[in-house]
Every structure is written in C-alpha cells, then in structure tokens.
C-alpha cells in the first residue's frame, strides 16, 4: 500500500510571500468527499458516533501584500463517524468576502500585516477561519477579530447563512465563544475600537438572542478567549493590545505592557454591565482557556498562560513578547486562576512549569462544570504551528497522564478533541481525535486514541490521500447533538 501523499503544489503563489504559504502551510486547491479510506492501524470504534471538525486558513487567491496565517479563507476539514464507518470532507466557508472574491475571480482584500479592521481603503476580510462551536444542531464558524457567525451543516459542511441571534445583537462575535452543552446556550463576547470596547451576550438553543449587555473596559483591548461556569462567565482584559501610535495610523501592531495586571471579569450569565466583578492577577497574555467551573464561592479557570520573554537580568522583554504573540511563537504553561466572588480573594499557580502546552480541550459535555482531564498539544517553540505531540493532563494536579507522538521532529497534529463513547462510564471514557501530518513520511492521517490510554498510541489510524494544511481550532459534535 502506498501511504505517501503524492507531490503537490508546495508553493502555489511562489516564494514571494514567505514560508507560511509554502509546504505544509500552503493551501489545498480542491474540496473533496472521501469514504472507505484505508486503515493503517486498528479499526474505527463502533461506539464513536459524531463528527470531528477542524478550521483553518486556506487562501484562494494571491495575497495583496504581506501574508499572515490569520488571513487565509476559512476551510473546514471534517471526519464523520457513523456506526464504524468514516467519511472525510473539506469545504470552504462561504463568507461574504469569499463570495465577493469568487465573483471577481481575484482577492480583493488585504491581510492583517497590511491593514486594520475598519479601514475602507484596505479592507480586512472576515474569513471565519479560526474556531468552530456546535450549537442547535449546527456548527458556527468564527473569526478571531470578531465577525459574523456563519452557520454550517455539520455533515455536508454547507454554509447555511449567518446566525440570526448574533445579528440581532447589532454586533459581532469573537472566535472563542462557549457552548454550555447542558442548556445548549451559546455564550459570546465581542470587542472593538470604540467605547465601551466590549460586549457580552447569550444566544438560546433556538438561535434567538437571549441576553446582551455592554462591558466597560479602560480602552481598546485584544482579548482572545473567555470562560464559562454553570452560573458565570469570565471575560478577559489583558496587558497586550494595540500600540496607540500605530492605531492612529490605521495599522495593526500589538504591544505588551508588563506593568499592567491581567484582569478577569466574572459576570453572572445574564448579568447587567454593572454586575461584573474584576479580579487582578500577574501580567500575562492568554490565548486559550481549557475549562472553568465553580467550587463554592470560587470560580476556577484552567488554561495555558503565555510566558513573557525575559532578558538576562530577569526583566521582561516587552517588545520580544509582543512580537512572539504576533508571530504565533507559543511559549505557554498550564496554569490555574481562582477568584472568590464573595470575598474578592484571588489565587494563581503554575500546574506544570516544564512543558510548553497549548490548544487545550476537554470533555465538552462538561463545559462550565468541573473536569479532571484535559487534552493538549505539545507545542514547538521554534516552528510556527508545529504541534508535535498529544498530551493528557490531570487538571487538578498538573500531572501528565500520558503523551504520544509518532515523531516529534516531523509530526504536525491538529487540535485534539475528546469524543465520548456511546454510553460512557466515566469522564474520560471515549476517544481523542486529531489529524496528523508526518513531514518525513509525507503522509496525512486521521488518528483516534483511547482517551484513557493516550500513551498506547492510536487505536485507529486512517490514511488521508492528500495533505491537510495546518490550521487552528476544532470541535467535536456528538451524533445526538447533530439535529436541533
């Protein structure tokens, strides 16, 4: 059996735009549907039913100027599991910008290195390429800079239109909205350049806007994620945001402010703007939260804390830190923050000081409820978007409970998601699913792990006969949630 991906167009736009549009970072050119794919190892578990979806950039036309991975048109790659069978699909998200480019036959927009959202002379495209969340029988494709929520059919990947609930808010939605799978509510935030600089809302399981309120911040900020518990939401105000001089010129440049504390705002799920309580912590940036829950009066949030660069004397190198964040150089550690909503007390500590881990996921059935287990990627500190291994953590102690990599020097995994087995007997009774590119073997696979024993390696490994470009976030939608 030939397990190698045939040679492809590794630099479809030449080398003028740098390495992030070449090789594994380059786009794929076609949309496909594939079934009965060859198994390299094991068998598709019969008690695994649902769909694993992963978003990412997949630019169609040559960039106008410098390119950043955030710029590429959104494409979804999905693995649909049904009664022991697997179907793979990939489709572009048909955003308004995608349609405009398609009609013109060329790229009409500029990228994040060339412009800033809101400029009319150099428009920035809402690509819906960042994250996917599942609610109301549909999947929402979202954009990191706050944009429209595009509804996607979880099986066909057809773009169905825009979320009416988000449109009713009069605003937009940031990429890392959360879904409470117990209530099927979508909890979201938006941020922008105009006061009060943030808004917060809840969309009900019927897709209608249920709650919406402005959130007052000291100025324009660049929060990336949020958290939810059963009764609260946690919003972020972090000391990395626009350089004010660049902002005046309409340019996107971030600056890190090591003397400003990180703040987390805890607000009741349906709370008014004046009900939010702010808690201060050591200065940091946070790309991604794992999960959050309540322990009595304490709100607990676990995630990956971005570690600032330091100089030889131990002082923070703010310029290098900001550049690392902008260029997707990840240096993160597993961290826990605790906030007492009654007394105002705070606690924070590092759970694992040794490993650079990011893109955390967990059993999403328990969003906002206490979870013991989390699933992360081991992140390279030298290669952009190289996630060379999969790791399971005890979120209480920070103990690593298992890890796997086919080859740390050449593997590129996608964000892994936990998928509960049919009739699960425990929190971690199920599977962890990810795509994997092996650069040495020039081979793309879909890997399925037993979540209770990651270190045993995949229980099923399926050959994908073409390269899947590197991407961002994924989600799991169980079969019983695939209809409204």
N, C-alpha and C positions, 0 to 999 in steps of 0.2 A: 504494500500500500504506500503510495506517495503521500507523505504527510507535510510536504513543504508547500507554502503558498507560492504560486508562480511569480516570476518577476513582474513588478507593476511599475507604474509611472511614479517614481520616487520623488520627482521634483516637477510637478505639473506646471508650475509657473517659473521654472528656472531657479537659480540660486540667488536672485536679487533681493529676496525678502527674508533671507536668513534661514537658520536651521529649523525653526518652528513651523515651516511649511514644506519640510522635506522628510523623506523616510517615514518612520513611524508616526511623525507629527503631521504628515501630509494628508489631504482629504481623499476619501474614496469617491469614485465618479458615478456610481450606479446605486439604485435601490433594488433590493432582491428579496425573495421569499424562498427559503430552503427548508426541506424536511428530509427525514430518513438520512441524516448525516452520519458519517462513520464514527464509531466509538473507538477511541484509542485505549480506553481503560474502563472497566466496570460496566454498569448499566444505569439507565435513568431510573431513579427510585419511583416506584408506583405510587407512593404516598406523598409525592411532591406535585402539587397542582396549583397553577397560577402563572404569573408572568414576571420575569426579571427584566427591567428596562433601564438602559443607561444612556444619558445625554452627553453631548459633546459638540465641539466646533467642527464644522465640515464646510469650509468656504467653497462657493461655486465659481466665482469669478475672481480674476486677479485683483489684489488689494489696491486701493488708492493711497499709495504711500506706505509707510512702515506698518508691519503686521504684528499683532499680539494674539495669542491663542483665544483671548476673550472675544475676538472679532468674528470668528467663523460662524456661518449659518448653523443653526441648531439641527442636529440629526439624532434620531433615536435608534438604538440598536436593542432588539428585544429577543428574549428566549422564552417561548411559551411552552409550558409543561402541561401535558394533559394525558393522564392515565398511562404513564410510562413512555410517552412519545414527546418529541421535541420539535418545535418549528422555530426557525430563526427568521427575523425580518429586520430591515432597516429602512427608514423613511426620513426625509427632511420634514421639519416643522414648517408648514406653510404660513409664515408670519406675513404681516402687511409688507414689510421690507423685502422678504423673499419674493413675494408676488410682483412687487414693483421692479425688482431686478430682473425677474423672469420675463416680464413684458418687454423690458428694454433690451434684454439679451446681453447685459453687462452689469457690473457692480456700480451702483450709484452712490454708495455711502462711504464714509471714512471710518477708520478704526480709532481705538482708544488712544493710540500714540499720536494721533493727528488732530484730535478734536475733543470736545466735551459735550455731554448730553445737553441739549437745549440750543445749540448753535444752528442757525439756519443756513449759513454758508458752507458748513462742513457737517452734514447730518450724520448722526450716530445711529446705527440700526439696532433696534430691539430684536435680538437674534433668538431668544428663548432657548439658549444653548447650555444653561447652567445646571438646573436641577429639575427633578420630576417628583411630584407628590400625587398620591392616589386618594381621591375622594368622590363620593357619589357615583361610583361605577365608572368613573373616567380618570384619566391621568392629566395633570396640569403641567405644561412645560413652561418654565420660569426663567427669568433673566436676572443676573446678579445686580444690575444697576437700577432695578425697579422698572417694571414694564407691565405689559399685558399678561394675563394668564391664558394661555392657549389650551383649549380642551382637546385631548387626544383619545381616540378609541384605543383601549389597552390591547386589543387583539390585532386589528388591522393597521394601527398606527395612523389612521386617517386624522388629519387636523379638522376638528368639527366646528371651530369658531372660538370666540372669546368668552371667558367666564362672565356671566351677567352680574353675578354678585360683586365681583371686583369692579366692573364698570359702574355699578350703582354707587360705589364709594366715592366716585369722582376722582379717584387717584389711581395708583398703580400698586403692584405687589412686588416685593423683593424676592429673591430666589429661594431663600430658606424659610418659607412658610412651614407650619407644622400641622399635621392632621391628628386629631385625637380619635383613634380608631374605635374607642368605646362609644363616643357620641357621633362620630363621623363629621365633626366640625373642623373647618379649616381656619387656623389662626394665623394672621399675617401682619406684616408691617411694611411701611413704605418710607422712604427718606428722600430728601431733596435739598435744593439750594435756598429755598425760601422759608421764612419763619412760618410755623413753629418747628420746621425741619424734619419732623417725623409724624407719622400717623399709624394707627393700630386698629385692627378690626377682626371680626369673626364672621365667617360665612357658614350658614347652616347646611345640613346634609341635603337639603333640597336645592342648593345652589344660590339661595337668596341671601342678601346681606342681612346679618342679624345684629351686628353691633359695629360702631365705628366712632373713633374719637381722635383728636389731635394730641400729640405728645410734645411737650416743650423741651427743646434742647438749647444749650448755650450758643450754638451756631451750626453751620452745615457739617454733617458728620458722614462717615463711611462705614456704618455697621454692616456686617456680612451675615450674621446668623442671629437667632433668638432661641428661646427655650419655652416649653410649657410644662405645667404640672396639672393635676386634676382641677385645681381651682384658680391658678395664677398663670400669668405669662411673664417672661423675663426678657426685657429689652436691653440693648447694649449701647453704651456711649463710651467709645474707646479713644485713646490718645493718638490715633493715626487718622489723619484726614487731610483735606486739601491744603496745599501751600497757598496762602491767601494772595500772594503776588501773581502766581500762575493762574489762579482762579479769575483774577481781574482781567487777564488776557484771554480767557476762554480756553485755557489749556488744562489738561488733567495731569497733575503732579501731586503725589502724596508726600506727607511729611510726618515724621514721628516726633511726638512731644513727650520725652521721658519724665518730665516733671509734673505731668497731669495724671491723676489717678484714673484707673479704669472704673467705670460706674455701671452698675446693673440696676435697672428699674423693675421692681416687682409690682405688677398691677393685677387686680382681680380680672378674671377672664372677661367680664362685662363691665369693667370699671371705667369711670369717667376720668378725664385727664388729671384732675386733682387728687385722685386716689392712688396714684403711683408713689412708691417709696423707693428712694435711691440709696444704694449701698456702694461704698468706695473700697477699692482693692488696689494692690500694687499695679503700677502701669504695665500695660501689655496690649497686644492685639490678639484677637481670636478669630480665626477663620471658621472653625466648626465645633459645635456642641454635640456631645453624644446624646445624653438624655438628662432629664431633670425630674425631680419628684419632691414630695413633702414628707418630712419626718416631724410630726407635731407642729410646732411653730416655725420650724426651719424649712427653708427652701434650699434644696441641694441641686447643684448643677455640675455635671462632669463633662469635660471636653478636652480639646488639645490647645494648650496655651502656647502662642508663638513666643519664642525665646529671643529677646533683643540681642543684637551683636554687641560685643564688648571690646574695648581696647586693651592693650597690655596692662594698663593700670587698673583695670576692672570697671572703668566708667563706660556708660552706654554710648555706643556709636550710633547716634540717631540717624545720620544720613545713610549709613550702610543698612541699617534695619529697614528703613523705608524702601530702599532700593530692592532689598531681598523680597519684601512683600509684593512690590510691584512686578517683579520678575518671576514670581512663583517659586522662589527658593525657600523651601519649607524647613524650618528648624523648630519643632514643636515637642512638647512633653505632655503626658497625661496628667491632668490637674483636676482638683475639685474645689469648688467655691460653695460656701454655706452662708445663708442670710436668714436671720431671725426676724420675722415680720412683726413680732410683738415688742422685742427689746431693742432692735436695731443692731444687735451684735453681728459680727462677721468672722468667718474663719476661711482660710485657704491653705492648701498644701499640695505639693507635688506628689503624685502617686507612683511615678516611675521616672527617676532622673536620668536614666541611661539611654532610653530608646527614643528615636525620632519617629513618632507615630501620628497619623492624621487620618482624615476622612472616616470618622467613626460612625458605626451603625450598631443596631441592636434589634431585639425583637419588637417590631413596630406595633404589635398588638398591645404593648405596654407603654406606648408613648405617654409621658406625663406621670407614669407610675414607676415605682421602684424596680429597677432592673439590676441584676447582679452581673450580667455578662455584656461585654461589648466586643465588637469586631472592627479591627483597624487595619490600615496598611502600614508596612514598614516603608518609610519614605526616604529616598535618596536625598542627600544634601548637596549633590553635585550635578545631577542630571534632572532637567525640567520634567516634571510629571512622571518620573520613574518611581512606581510603587512596586518594589521588588519582592515583597512578601506579604502574607496574610497572617494576622495575629489575633488571638483571643485573650481578653483580659477579664480579671475579676475587678469590677468597678468599685468594690468596697476597699480592697487592699492594694490594688495596683499590681497584683501578681500576674505574670504572664502564664496563661493556662495552655498554651500551645501555639506553634507557629509553623508555617510552611512556605517554601519557595522551591520551584523546580531548579532555579539557578539565579542567585542574587545578582550576578554580573550581567545577565542578559534578559531577565524577565520584567515585563511591564503588566501589572494586574490592573483591572478596573476596580471601582469602588465595590467592595463585597457587601452583599445584603443577606441577612438572615431570613430564611423562609421556613415557617413552622411546618412540621409534618402534619398530615391529616391526623386528627385526634391526638394531639401532643400530650405527653405525660409529664413534661417539665418545661421550664422557660427555654432551655437550650435543646429541646427535642426537635430537631429539624436539620436544615441544611444551610450552608453558606455558599453563595453563587457568585461567580466572577468570570469575566473574560480575561484571557491571558495571551499576550504576545511574547514569544520567545525569539529574541533578535538573533541569537546564534543559530537556531534551527530554522529561522524564517517561517514560524508556524503560529497560527492563531487557534486557540482552543477555548471552549467553554468548560470551566472547571466547577464541579459540585463536590463540596466537602460535607462530611458528617460534622455538624456543629459541636457535637460532644467530644470529638477527637480530631481536631484540625491537624495535629502532627502526624496523623496516619496518611495524609495526602488525599487527593481526590478519590471519591468513591465512583465518580463518573467523569470522564474527560472526553469531550466531543470535538472532533476536528471541524473548524470553520474554514472553508476553502478560499477565503480572502482575508486580507488584513483589515482589522477594525482600528481606525485611528484612535490615538489617545484621547481621552475625554475627561469629563468631570464627574457628575453625581449620578446615582442610580436609585432605584426603589424596587420594592417587591410588592406586588398586588396579588393576594391570595384569590383563589377561584371564587370563594364565596363573597368577595367584595367587587367582582367584576361586572355586576349588574346593579343599577341604582336600587 
